Amino acid sequence: MFRTRLSAPVVFFHIPKTGGVTVHSLLRKKLPARRICPERFNRLQRLSPTQIEQYDLFSGHYDAASISRLPSNSRVISVLREPRARILSLYYHWKSHRPEIAEQNNLAGPRLAHRYGLLEFLRCPEPVIAFNIDNVQVRSMIGRIWVGRNRQFRVDEQVALHQAKEYLESLFDFGITEDLDSFVARLFPRLGFRPPKQVPYRNSHREFKRDKTMQVVKREPITDEIEAELDRLTHWDRELYNFARDLLAEREAAAKRRSA
């Protein structure tokens, strides 16, 4: 564990259902609790400059606009996931909350997941759903996350995609959920941390049997209608995800050439 201050803050831009709980749990083991910002949601604007200065790690469901409030030398990292798989993971994660837990804690997402089947959920106009499933990976990287009444972006879609790609390229590092082990193995030495011998995956369905607030739910078959809705909701996210995979492959190839 690092006892001295880091040379620059680490900011984990945690997009929901991308394996971020695993990354967060590994990062927080490296620093004393007093140097980890407790704000895990998109409310960094509530922190004063004095409060921000005392932390070495920020980790939460932020967006690019919130992160811009942090020190300019921050090392921002993130993880992307295949977008259709991310939506399915979110839906079943929400649905796995026991109904009484969703009601007791006023959890809007889990409550709606229990109310609707998968197709109805994907088509639901409720803002709490749209803000979590409609091209969220692109939207969160272009500023303050926002979904218009007709599911539009703040800017033209192609412009939004271009901005998201530029933002992704500017990150200190990023990975993809489907190869989280490689991301952690590459990232930790760059941060000055010893990488773990094994990446323990957290917040997965395998843990639900041990969590009394959760339940295992049966997955629905993916129909043509569901497939079409998933494609509609992830068109721009899939463009960004494919760009991310290609960029990682290019960087890996360049690293191998340098070490040859």
Secondary structure, 3 states (H helix, E strand, C coil): CCCCCCCCCEEEECCCCCCHHHHHHHHHCCCCHHHECCCCCCCHHHCCHHHHHCCCEEEECCCHHHHCCCCCCCEEEEEECCHHHHHHHHHHHHHHECHHHHHHCCCHHHHHHHHCCHHHHHHCCCHHHHHHHCCHHHHHCCCCCCCCCCCCCCCCHHHHHHHHHHHHHHCCEEEEHHHHHHHHHHHHHHHCCCCCCCCCCCCCHHHHHHCCCECCCCCCCCCHHHHHHHHHHHHHHHHHHHHHHHHHHHHHHHHHHHHC
